Amino acid sequence: MLTTSIYSIPITVKHTTVNTRFQQPLFTARLSTEQPLKTSTTKFENDLRVKDECLENEKVKGQRLSLKDYFEESKDMLMKSDGGPPRWFSPLECGCARLKNAPLLLSLPGVDGTGLSLLLHHTRLAEIFDIWCLHIPTMDRTPFTDLVKLVEDTIRSENDNFPDRPIYLVGESIGGCLALAAAARIPHVDLVLVLANPATSFGKSQLQPLVPILKIIPGFIRPGLPYLMSLMTGLPSKMVTSMAERGVPSQQTVTNLSETAAALFSYLSDLGDVITIEMVLWKLKMLESACEYSNSCLRSVSAQTLILSSGNDQILPSLEEGERLRQILPKCQIRTFTDCGHLLFLEEKFDPVTVIKGAGYYRRGKHPDYALDFLPPSSQEMKDIVDSAKLLDDVTSPVMLSTLENGKIVRSLSGIPSEGPVLYVGCHNLLGFEVAPMLRRFIIERNIIIRGVAHPMLFKQLTEGEIPDLATYDVTRLMGAVPVSASNLYKLFAMKSHILLYPGGVREALHRKGEEYKLFWPERSEFVRMAARFGATIIPFGAVGEDDYAQLVLDYEDQMKIPFLKDLVKRTTDERIKLRTDFKGDVGNQDLYMPVFLPKVPGRYYYLFGKPIRTEGRRQELRNKEIAHELYIEVKREVEKCLDYCKTKREYDPYRNIIPRTMYQATHGMDTEVPTFDLD
């Protein structure tokens, strides 16, 4: 037997209880020698993360664990508990190589106390976090307030050692209450809370009527206790059968269902040897205490918080509670998962890494750095992104044209350089209709992720109101978009990224009637000299097609003549960060409004990427403002030429309308590429 201690709390470790999936011994004092590297902020180069270490996910990580693994591991943790006090452990799956300066993630358990709530996601999370899991042994009766003190002391210690990195608290159910309570006690520490169906609404739970009944049940009546315990922990009734809905081969589905069901039944059966009425009453008392304590200190929580709410939670009213918490917590966002149950982390289709990245909550420093903290999408995320835009791609049937070095136009993206930095400069269509089909084709044809330089409203809102919720833009952030700024553009160039830039910005995306394909660029260059500094290749391009999909009915000028719409425009504009406030005329008019338009019978989208303009070797030359301005005008002129080419040539496309395209694919195959005009 080995006795050690961590943060003044004694730990007793029994080697006989070790599970082979976890590091030896099972419960280890986390005094790791693998210390995060401290980052110097004196030079930009010292802040530049090495992306090669980041996400070749399939090369680094093993196969994702399953529900079968969860039930087996949970059973072992519950059955072989040593009865010692709460302690931290780090699973074996979390021993893979991770990013430099990876933040600490403290996983706080649900009612079962095993600390395995994130088991299905350990491998992916361990690539970008240093993971510690809190285990509360089955027979432990540590009060909730003492658990809060344990978490608080751990946070204080780690923050003292590494003050420049955030600490993530990830908790479900009672673990969410634990995270909120700890955060309220140390508001000065940089914390990020990720709470899945927190038990702050336990007072409204369907379990409440069980408390008086359990108190009068004789201690020897135990057959139904395992089921009751599983109900308390939130095992959803569909957890096993939902695997059949994932579209995997039928034989594999049957095998997985059989193995998972067997593990579940074994888990519930063996719980009968552990669970007592006294234990169930203790768990309910803990829930009541956690709910009361965390609710009493909510207004002291200043940490950045992400609430994950399940729409099919049979234990807690999580949807309503998520909205309530968002109104109280000052830095809170919410994500809703309509078809998921109480144990969100065990849902087969749920991925916390994707959710955290999409919400823009992953960072390695005190402040968000959307350029440097970007984690390239995994293969599954790429597939989901491509699949989600397939219908739009089918409707628009985009014609992708690029220009080779010799000036020849080809129907493919072969004229696009593989190596960055590459800057794509174009003209926005109405509401940015052209962006999604273009990015999808770049992924499919060239395996290139284009990182957009976007309006800050996609990342931050000054107030809630008329602007769409930030969740609307999760995919945009997942693809690596950054708020428009000179520093972010600089970082993208330094990282040799493929960058999408619209100098006309929101003024082009929210243009007026008759302004289709009109450029609203500033008079002076905003990107040429920076591109030359890094030897970037500039590719002017034009996208045409919005007028084949929508007829603008009420534009900005029309709405400003209608009092209630004018007020709506003002409120919407005031909710977001203003850009180009020092510009005059059309370029400086950055008011936000929602264009009213009538849809048309779908036409087709056409893209032409012009001949690459090289700036490599011209750094000194382009330091001259006049020469840089001449190149800026050249890029603008090339964009207009690309637009004119597409507008002219589409008149000769027999498949410009969706009807002849559909007929062609009906006879040649729905996945067949539809022809277009002659390029000669």
Long-range contacts (C-beta under 8 A, 24 or more apart in sequence): 4-29, 5-29, 6-30, 6-31, 6-87, 6-88, 7-150, 7-153, 7-154, 7-157, 8-153, 9-85, 9-86, 9-87, 9-150, 10-84, 10-85, 11-84, 11-85, 11-87, 12-82, 12-84, 12-85, 13-82, 13-84, 14-82, 17-80, 17-81, 17-82, 19-73, 19-76, 19-77, 19-80, 21-69, 21-73, 21-91, 21-92, 21-93, 22-89, 22-91, 22-92, 23-89, 23-90, 23-91, 23-92, 23-95, 26-89, 27-82, 27-84, 27-87, 27-88, 27-89, 27-135, 28-88, 28-89, 28-90, 29-87, 29-88, 30-88, 30-89, 30-90, 30-132, 32-90, 32-130, 34-130, 35-161, 35-162, 36-100, 36-101, 36-102, 36-103, 36-104, 36-130, 36-162, 36-165, 37-100, 37-101, 38-101, 38-162, 38-164, 39-101, 39-164, 39-365, 44-490, 44-491, 44-494, 45-494, 47-369, 47-372, 48-372, 48-491, 48-494, 48-495, 49-99, 49-100, 49-101, 49-364, 49-372, 49-373, 50-100, 51-376, 51-495, 53-97, 53-99, 53-100, 54-99, 54-127, 54-375, 54-376, 55-127, 55-375, 55-376, 55-377, 55-378, 57-124, 57-127, 57-378, 57-379, 58-379, 60-96, 60-97, 60-127, 61-96, 61-123, 61-124, 61-126, 61-127, 62-93, 62-96, 62-123, 63-123, 64-120, 64-121, 64-123, 64-124, 65-93, 65-119, 65-120, 65-122, 65-123, 66-120, 66-256, 66-260, 67-120, 67-239, 67-240, 67-243, 67-260, 67-263, 67-264, 67-346, 67-348, 68-256, 68-259, 68-260, 68-262, 68-263, 69-119, 69-120, 70-116, 70-119, 70-120, 70-346, 71-260, 71-263, 71-264, 71-266, 71-267, 72-263, 72-266, 72-267, 73-114, 73-116, 73-119, 74-112, 74-114, 74-116, 74-267, 75-266, 75-267, 75-270, 75-271, 77-114, 77-115, 77-116, 77-135, 78-112, 78-114, 78-138, 78-270, 78-271, 78-274, 79-270, 79-273, 79-274, 81-137, 81-138, 81-139, 82-137, 83-137, 83-138, 83-139, 83-140, 84-137, 84-140, 85-137, 85-140, 85-142, 86-134, 86-135, 86-136, 86-137, 86-140, 86-142, 86-147, 86-150, 87-134, 87-135, 88-132, 88-133, 88-134, 88-135, 88-154, 89-115, 89-132, 89-133, 89-135, 90-131, 90-132, 90-133, 91-119, 91-122, 91-131, 91-133, 93-119, 93-122, 93-123, 93-126, 94-122, 94-123, 94-125, 94-126, 94-130, 94-131, 95-126, 96-123, 96-126, 96-127, 97-127, 98-126, 98-127, 98-128, 98-129, 98-130, 99-127, 99-128, 99-364, 101-165, 101-364, 101-365, 102-128, 102-129, 102-130, 102-364, 103-129, 103-130, 103-165, 103-166, 103-167, 103-168, 103-192, 103-363, 103-364, 104-129, 104-130, 104-132, 104-158, 104-162, 104-165, 104-167, 104-168, 105-129, 105-130, 105-131, 105-132, 105-167, 105-168, 105-170, 106-132, 106-134, 106-151, 106-154, 106-155, 106-167, 106-168, 106-169, 106-170, 107-131, 107-132, 107-133, 107-134, 107-170, 107-171, 107-175, 108-134, 108-151, 108-169, 108-170, 108-171, 108-172, 108-175, 108-176, 108-178, 108-179, 109-133, 109-134, 109-135, 109-136, 109-171, 109-172, 109-174, 109-175, 110-171, 110-172, 110-173, 110-174, 110-175, 110-233, 110-234, 110-343, 111-173, 111-174, 111-232, 111-233, 111-234, 111-283, 111-286, 111-287, 112-229, 112-233, 113-137, 113-138, 113-140, 117-172, 117-175, 117-343, 117-345, 117-346, 118-170, 118-345, 118-352, 120-345, 120-346, 121-345, 121-351, 121-352, 121-353, 124-351, 124-353, 124-378, 125-352, 125-353, 128-353, 128-362, 128-375, 129-168, 134-175, 138-274, 138-279, 141-282, 143-289, 144-177, 144-178, 144-181, 144-286, 144-289, 144-290, 144-293, 145-289, 145-293, 147-178, 148-178, 148-181, 148-182, 148-185, 148-293, 151-178, 151-179, 151-182, 152-182, 152-185, 152-186, 155-182, 155-186, 155-189, 155-191, 156-186, 156-189, 159-186, 159-189, 159-190, 164-365, 164-366, 165-190, 165-364, 165-365, 166-190, 166-191, 166-192, 166-363, 166-364, 166-365, 166-366, 167-191, 167-192, 168-192, 168-193, 168-194, 169-193, 169-194, 169-303, 170-194, 170-195, 170-196, 170-352, 171-195, 171-196, 171-198, 172-196, 172-197, 172-198, 172-343, 172-344, 172-345, 173-197, 173-198, 173-199, 173-233, 173-234, 173-287, 173-315, 173-316, 173-342, 174-199, 174-286, 174-287, 174-290, 176-200, 176-294, 177-290, 177-291, 177-293, 177-294, 178-290, 178-294, 180-294, 180-297, 180-298, 180-301, 181-290, 181-293, 181-294, 181-297, 183-301, 183-302, 183-303, 184-294, 184-297, 184-298, 184-300, 184-301, 185-297, 185-300, 187-300, 187-301, 187-302, 187-303, 190-366, 191-303, 191-304, 192-303, 192-304, 192-305, 192-306, 192-361, 192-363, 193-301, 193-303, 193-304, 193-305, 193-306, 194-305, 194-306, 194-308, 194-352, 194-356, 194-361, 195-305, 195-306, 195-307, 195-308, 195-325, 196-308, 196-310, 196-344, 196-345, 197-234, 197-308, 197-309, 197-310, 197-313, 197-315, 197-316, 197-318, 197-321, 197-342, 197-344, 198-294, 198-307, 198-321, 198-325, 199-287, 199-290, 199-291, 199-294, 199-316, 200-291, 200-294, 200-295, 200-298, 200-321, 200-325, 201-291, 201-316, 201-317, 201-318, 201-320, 201-321, 201-324, 202-287, 202-288, 202-290, 202-291, 202-316, 203-288, 203-291, 204-316, 204-317, 204-321, 205-287, 205-315, 205-316, 205-317, 206-314, 206-315, 207-231, 207-232, 207-284, 207-287, 207-315, 210-284, 211-281, 211-284, 214-277, 214-280, 214-281, 214-284, 215-281, 217-277, 219-276, 219-277, 219-278, 221-277, 222-272, 222-275, 222-276, 222-277, 223-272, 225-271, 225-272, 225-275, 225-276, 225-277, 225-280, 226-268, 226-269, 226-271, 226-272, 226-275, 227-268, 228-275, 228-280, 229-271, 229-275, 229-280, 229-283, 230-268, 230-271, 231-315, 232-280, 232-283, 232-284, 232-315, 233-343, 234-313, 234-314, 234-315, 234-341, 234-342, 234-343, 235-264, 235-343, 236-312, 236-314, 236-340, 236-341, 236-342, 236-343, 237-314, 237-341, 238-312, 238-341, 239-264, 239-341, 239-343, 239-346, 239-347, 240-264, 242-347, 242-348, 243-348, 246-348, 246-349, 298-325, 298-328, 298-329, 299-328, 301-329, 302-330, 302-331, 303-331, 304-331, 304-361, 305-329, 305-331, 305-332, 305-333, 306-332, 306-333, 306-334, 306-335, 306-355, 306-356, 306-359, 306-361, 307-332, 307-333, 307-334, 307-335, 308-334, 308-335, 308-337, 308-344, 308-355, 309-334, 309-335, 309-336, 309-337, 310-337, 310-340, 310-341, 310-342, 310-344, 311-336, 311-337, 311-338, 311-339, 311-340, 312-338, 312-339, 312-340, 312-341, 313-340, 313-341, 313-342, 314-341, 314-342, 315-342, 316-342, 318-342, 333-359, 333-361, 333-470, 333-471, 334-471, 335-359, 335-471, 335-474, 351-380, 353-378, 354-378, 354-381, 354-384, 354-478, 357-477, 357-478, 358-474, 358-475, 358-477, 358-478, 359-470, 359-471, 359-474, 359-477, 360-459, 360-470, 360-477, 368-459, 369-491, 370-459, 370-477, 370-480, 370-481, 370-482, 370-483, 370-488, 371-482, 371-488, 371-491, 371-492, 371-495, 372-491, 372-495, 374-451, 374-480, 374-482, 376-449, 376-480, 377-449, 377-478, 377-479, 381-478, 382-443, 385-440, 385-443, 385-475, 385-478, 385-479, 386-440, 386-443, 386-444, 388-475, 389-436, 389-437, 389-439, 389-440, 390-440, 392-436, 392-437, 392-440, 393-437, 393-440, 393-441, 395-602, 395-658, 396-437, 396-545, 396-549, 396-602, 396-604, 396-605, 397-604, 397-605, 397-655, 397-658, 397-661, 397-674, 398-437, 398-438, 398-441, 398-604, 398-605, 398-606, 398-607, 399-604, 399-605, 399-606, 399-607, 399-653, 399-676, 400-438, 400-441, 400-445, 400-607, 400-609, 401-606, 401-607, 401-608, 401-609, 401-646, 401-679, 402-608, 402-609, 403-608, 403-609, 403-610, 403-611, 403-612, 404-611, 405-611, 405-612, 407-611, 409-608, 409-679, 410-679, 411-676, 411-679, 412-445, 413-441, 413-442, 413-445, 413-446, 413-609, 415-609, 415-611, 415-612, 416-442, 416-446, 416-448, 416-539, 416-609, 417-537, 417-612, 418-446, 418-448, 419-496, 420-495, 420-496, 420-497, 420-498, 420-499, 420-536, 421-492, 421-493, 421-495, 421-496, 421-497, 421-498, 421-499, 421-531, 421-534, 421-535, 421-536, 421-537, 422-497, 422-498, 422-499, 422-536, 422-537, 422-538, 422-539, 422-612, 423-493, 423-499, 423-501, 423-527, 423-531, 423-536, 423-537, 423-538, 423-539, 424-450, 424-498, 424-499, 424-500, 424-501, 424-539, 424-541, 424-609, 425-501, 425-502, 425-503, 425-527, 425-538, 425-539, 425-540, 425-541, 425-635, 425-639, 426-500, 426-501, 426-502, 426-540, 426-541, 426-542, 426-543, 426-639, 426-642, 427-502, 427-504, 427-508, 427-517, 427-518, 427-519, 427-542, 427-543, 427-639, 427-643, 428-502, 428-504, 428-505, 428-508, 428-509, 428-511, 429-508, 429-509, 429-516, 429-517, 429-543, 429-545, 429-546, 430-509, 430-510, 430-511, 430-516, 430-546, 430-550, 430-552, 430-595, 430-597, 431-509, 431-510, 431-595, 432-509, 433-545, 433-546, 433-549, 433-550, 433-605, 434-543, 434-545, 434-546, 434-605, 434-607, 435-500, 437-605, 438-543, 438-607, 439-479, 439-500, 442-498, 448-498, 449-479, 449-480, 449-498, 450-479, 450-498, 450-499, 450-500, 451-479, 451-480, 451-481, 451-482, 451-492, 451-497, 451-498, 451-499, 451-500, 452-476, 452-479, 452-480, 452-481, 452-482, 452-499, 452-500, 453-481, 453-482, 453-484, 453-488, 453-489, 453-492, 453-499, 453-500, 453-501, 453-502, 454-481, 454-482, 454-483, 454-484, 455-483, 455-484, 455-505, 455-506, 455-576, 455-579, 456-483, 456-484, 456-576, 456-577, 456-579, 457-575, 457-576, 457-577, 457-592, 458-483, 459-483, 460-577, 461-575, 461-576, 462-574, 462-575, 462-576, 462-577, 463-574, 463-575, 464-575, 465-571, 465-572, 465-575, 466-568, 466-571, 466-572, 466-575, 467-572, 467-575, 467-576, 467-592, 484-579, 486-530, 489-527, 489-530, 490-530, 493-530, 493-531, 493-533, 493-534, 493-536, 494-534, 496-534, 501-527, 503-527, 504-587, 505-579, 505-580, 505-590, 506-579, 506-590, 506-592, 507-586, 507-587, 507-589, 507-590, 510-556, 510-591, 510-592, 510-593, 510-595, 511-555, 512-552, 512-555, 512-556, 512-557, 513-552, 513-555, 513-557, 516-546, 516-547, 517-542, 517-544, 517-643, 517-647, 519-636, 519-639, 519-640, 520-586, 520-587, 521-587, 521-636, 522-580, 522-583, 522-587, 523-587, 524-629, 524-632, 525-628, 525-629, 525-631, 525-632, 527-632, 528-615, 528-622, 528-628, 528-629, 528-631, 528-632, 528-635, 529-622, 529-623, 529-625, 529-628, 531-615, 532-615, 532-618, 532-619, 532-621, 532-622, 532-623, 532-628, 533-619, 535-614, 535-615, 535-616, 535-617, 535-619, 536-615, 536-616, 537-612, 537-613, 537-614, 537-615, 537-616, 538-612, 538-613, 538-615, 538-635, 539-609, 539-610, 539-612, 539-613, 540-609, 540-610, 540-613, 540-635, 540-636, 540-638, 540-639, 540-641, 540-642, 541-607, 541-608, 541-609, 541-610, 541-639, 541-642, 542-607, 542-608, 542-610, 542-639, 542-640, 542-641, 542-642, 542-643, 542-644, 542-645, 542-646, 543-605, 543-606, 543-607, 543-643, 543-646, 544-605, 544-606, 544-607, 544-643, 544-646, 544-647, 544-650, 545-603, 545-604, 545-605, 545-606, 547-603, 548-600, 548-602, 548-603, 548-604, 548-656, 549-599, 549-600, 549-602, 549-603, 550-597, 550-598, 550-599, 550-600, 551-597, 551-598, 551-599, 551-600, 552-595, 552-596, 552-597, 553-596, 553-597, 553-598, 554-595, 554-596, 555-595, 556-591, 556-593, 556-595, 559-593, 559-596, 565-593, 568-593, 569-593, 601-657, 601-658, 601-659, 602-657, 602-658, 603-656, 603-657, 603-658, 604-650, 604-653, 604-655, 604-656, 604-657, 604-658, 604-661, 604-676, 606-646, 606-649, 606-650, 606-653, 606-676, 607-646, 608-642, 608-645, 608-646, 609-642, 610-638, 610-639, 610-641, 610-642, 611-638, 613-638, 649-677, 650-677, 652-677, 652-678, 653-677
